[in-house]
Amino acid sequence: MSIQDPIANLFSSINNAQARGKSSVLVPSSTKKLALVELLKEEGYVGSYSVTDSSKPEIEIKLKYFDGAPVIKQLKRISKPGLRHYSNYKNIPEINGGLGIAVVSTSKGLMTDKQAKEEGIGGELICSVF
């Protein structure tokens, strides 16, 4: 059985693991998922990650908690396979008054809303993280 939306599957896996209090989660690997997890790590939402070398590579993501509560409060998919959302850099939304981030897929790769506004480029709104 193939996964229709691998990014949404990644988010569901992270949300479910955090709800159960797991320290890490294992998800199938892809280049876009690796770039997304790297961005979440740079922004401080996940601890670390590693890629397993096997016939089907997987990403092991170490989740972060603060005072027993998950660091990621909300991980929400914006652009979906059935309905894509694009925005120029002037109209990229602010997530929770600037406390969260929006991940934007641009011609220069995945970046946060703040980075995209500084670079002056827009793109597809992948998700919001708070």
C-alpha positions, 0 to 999 in steps of 0.5 A: 500500500502506498502513502498518498501524502508522505509529509502528512504521514510524517506529521501524524507519526510525530504527533502520535509519538509525542502523544504517547511520550515516546523519545523517538519515532521512525519514519520512511526516508525521502529527500523532502522529509530529510530537508523538513526534519533538518529545518525543524532541528535548526529551529529547535523543534526536534532534538536530532535525527539519523538515517538508517542504511538499509534497503529501505532507509528510515529517519529516526527522529529524537523528539524534544520535551520541555517540563514533560510537555512536547516542544511541538504544540501544533504541526499542521499541513497547509498545502495538500496534494488536492489543494496546493497553497502558494504565496509570494513573500509579502503574503506569507502568514505569521504563525501565532503572532510570530511565535511559530514558523511556516515552512515554505518550499522555495526555488532555493529549498525549504526555509522558514517564513522569516528566511523567505521574507528576508530573501524576498522569495515566495513559494508553496506553504508546506506547514505551520509549526507552533 
